[in-house]
Amino acid sequence: MYVRFYPKGIGKEGKVGLRFGFAPGHDTVMVQVRITLDGWARRTSGVRSSSFWLGSLSVKEAYNSITVELLDVKRKLKPEEVVQVACIAGERLRVTACKETAIESFGVVGGKHDYKKSTMNGLLGQTGEVLEVAPTAVLLKHDNGAKHWWGHGSLSKLLTTDEINAMTVR
């Protein structure tokens, strides 16, 4: 793994940046890090080989210290290792309310779907109708009309009335 620091910004003018990457052949992991820059701290979740911009932290002339602390390393799943939620078109599924679980469900080698924080955060915990099922993800149509792919690990089936009635409360 490598980390590149852009103290004067790159790509997003006026914003400090870091770029995480992995050596060829080692891009099948996801890492979680804590970044501290002159006392300002931010924790990431599930960083893959990509740029990571430090929010609204503006460029300045000099910095006293920067630390990148490795908190967690996870291996991405191979597509055949994904545990699929058994579902068909037309069924309703619930999306996890946990952002970390939703993000991690996209951790699949060669996966073509990603978690889009700005549009998907508001759909956590909600339900949607299954439109399409793929080996690593499910396309849901939510009540607000939005259509998003969710990793199988972020979804669960809704219980039917018969299943709820059959349960014994202890």
C-alpha positions as CSV (number, residue, x, y, z in Angstrom):
1,M,0.0,0.0,0.0
2,Y,1.2,3.5,-0.6
3,V,-0.1,6.9,0.5
4,R,0.6,10.1,-1.4
5,F,0.1,13.5,0.3
6,Y,-0.8,16.5,-1.8
7,P,-0.3,19.5,0.6
8,K,-1.1,22.0,-2.1
9,G,-4.0,20.0,-3.5
10,I,-4.5,18.3,-6.8
11,G,-7.7,17.8,-8.8
12,K,-9.7,19.7,-6.3
13,E,-8.1,23.1,-6.3
14,G,-7.5,24.5,-2.8
15,K,-8.2,21.3,-0.9
16,V,-5.5,19.1,0.8
17,G,-5.6,15.5,-0.6
18,L,-4.3,12.0,0.0
19,R,-4.2,9.2,-2.5
20,F,-4.2,5.6,-1.4
21,G,-3.2,2.9,-3.7
22,F,-2.0,-0.7,-3.8
23,A,0.8,-2.4,-5.7
24,P,-0.3,-4.3,-8.7
25,G,-1.7,-7.7,-7.7
26,H,-2.5,-6.4,-4.1
27,D,-5.7,-4.5,-4.9
28,T,-8.0,-7.1,-3.5
29,V,-8.1,-5.5,0.0
30,M,-10.0,-2.7,1.6
31,V,-8.4,-0.6,4.4
32,Q,-9.7,1.7,7.1
33,V,-7.5,4.5,8.3
34,R,-7.4,7.5,10.6
35,I,-5.8,10.5,9.2
36,T,-4.5,13.3,11.4
37,L,-3.2,16.6,10.0
38,D,-2.1,19.2,12.6
39,G,-4.6,17.9,15.1
40,W,-7.5,17.7,12.6
41,A,-8.6,14.0,12.3
42,R,-10.8,12.0,10.0
43,R,-11.6,8.3,9.9
44,T,-12.3,6.6,6.6
45,S,-14.3,3.5,5.9
46,G,-13.5,0.9,3.3
47,V,-10.9,2.9,1.2
48,R,-10.0,1.2,-2.0
49,S,-7.4,2.4,-4.4
50,S,-8.7,6.0,-4.8
51,S,-8.2,9.6,-3.9
52,F,-9.4,10.7,-0.5
53,W,-9.8,14.4,-0.1
54,L,-9.7,15.8,3.4
55,G,-13.1,17.4,3.5
56,S,-13.0,21.2,3.8
57,L,-9.4,21.3,5.0
58,S,-7.9,24.2,3.0
59,V,-4.3,24.3,1.8
60,K,-1.9,26.3,4.0
61,E,1.8,27.2,3.7
62,A,3.2,24.7,6.2
63,Y,2.1,21.7,8.2
64,N,3.6,20.4,11.5
65,S,2.5,16.8,11.3
66,I,0.5,14.2,9.4
67,T,-0.2,10.7,10.5
68,V,-2.0,7.9,8.7
69,E,-3.0,5.1,11.1
70,L,-4.0,1.8,9.7
71,L,-7.1,0.6,11.6
72,D,-8.4,-2.4,9.6
73,V,-7.6,-4.4,6.6
74,K,-10.1,-6.7,4.9
75,R,-9.8,-8.9,1.9
76,K,-12.3,-8.3,-0.8
77,L,-14.6,-11.3,-1.5
78,K,-14.3,-13.2,-4.7
79,P,-17.6,-13.1,-6.6
80,E,-18.2,-16.8,-5.9
81,E,-17.8,-16.1,-2.1
82,V,-20.7,-13.6,-2.0
83,V,-23.6,-15.0,0.1
84,Q,-26.6,-14.0,-2.0
85,V,-29.9,-13.1,-0.5
86,A,-32.4,-15.4,-2.2
87,C,-34.8,-13.1,-4.0
88,I,-36.6,-12.6,-7.3
89,A,-38.0,-9.7,-9.2
90,G,-41.0,-8.1,-7.5
91,E,-40.1,-9.0,-4.0
92,R,-39.3,-6.3,-1.4
93,L,-36.1,-6.3,0.5
94,R,-34.8,-4.1,3.4
95,V,-31.5,-2.3,3.2
96,T,-29.3,-2.4,6.3
97,A,-29.5,0.7,8.5
98,C,-25.7,0.4,9.0
99,K,-23.6,2.4,6.6
100,E,-20.5,0.4,7.3
101,T,-22.3,-2.9,6.4
102,A,-23.7,-1.4,3.3
103,I,-20.3,-0.1,2.1
104,E,-18.6,-3.4,2.9
105,S,-21.2,-5.4,0.9
106,F,-19.6,-3.8,-2.2
107,G,-16.2,-5.2,-1.3
108,V,-16.0,-7.7,-4.2
109,V,-13.0,-8.3,-6.5
110,G,-13.9,-6.9,-9.9
111,G,-17.3,-5.6,-8.6
112,K,-18.8,-3.1,-11.0
113,H,-21.1,-1.5,-8.4
114,D,-20.1,1.0,-5.7
115,Y,-21.7,2.7,-2.7
116,K,-22.6,6.3,-3.6
117,K,-22.6,8.0,-0.3
118,S,-24.3,11.2,-1.4
119,T,-27.4,9.4,-2.8
120,M,-27.5,6.1,-0.9
121,N,-27.1,7.3,2.7
122,G,-30.7,8.5,2.8
123,L,-32.0,5.1,1.7
124,L,-30.3,3.1,4.6
125,G,-32.9,1.1,6.6
126,Q,-35.6,1.5,3.9
127,T,-37.1,-1.1,1.6
128,G,-37.2,-1.5,-2.1
129,E,-38.7,-3.6,-4.8
130,V,-36.3,-6.1,-6.5
131,L,-35.8,-5.2,-10.2
132,E,-32.8,-7.3,-11.1
133,V,-30.6,-9.8,-9.3
134,A,-26.9,-10.1,-10.2
135,P,-24.2,-12.5,-8.6
136,T,-22.8,-9.7,-6.4
137,A,-25.6,-7.1,-6.1
138,V,-29.4,-6.5,-6.4
139,L,-31.0,-3.6,-8.1
140,L,-33.8,-2.1,-6.0
141,K,-36.4,0.5,-6.8
142,H,-37.1,2.5,-3.7
143,D,-40.4,4.2,-2.8
144,N,-39.0,7.6,-3.8
145,G,-38.4,6.1,-7.3
146,A,-34.6,5.9,-6.9
147,K,-33.0,2.8,-8.4
148,H,-29.7,1.6,-6.8
149,W,-27.6,-1.5,-6.8
150,W,-27.0,-2.8,-3.3
151,G,-24.5,-5.5,-2.4
152,H,-26.2,-8.8,-1.2
153,G,-24.6,-8.4,2.2
154,S,-26.5,-5.1,2.8
155,L,-30.0,-6.7,2.2
156,S,-32.4,-8.8,4.0
157,K,-35.8,-10.3,3.3
158,L,-38.9,-8.8,4.9
159,L,-40.8,-11.2,7.1
160,T,-44.3,-12.1,5.9
161,T,-47.3,-11.9,8.3
162,D,-47.3,-15.8,8.4
163,E,-43.6,-15.8,9.4
164,I,-44.2,-13.3,12.1
165,N,-47.2,-15.1,13.5
166,A,-45.2,-18.4,13.5
167,M,-42.5,-16.9,15.8
168,T,-42.6,-17.5,19.5
169,V,-41.8,-14.5,21.6
170,R,-39.5,-15.4,24.6
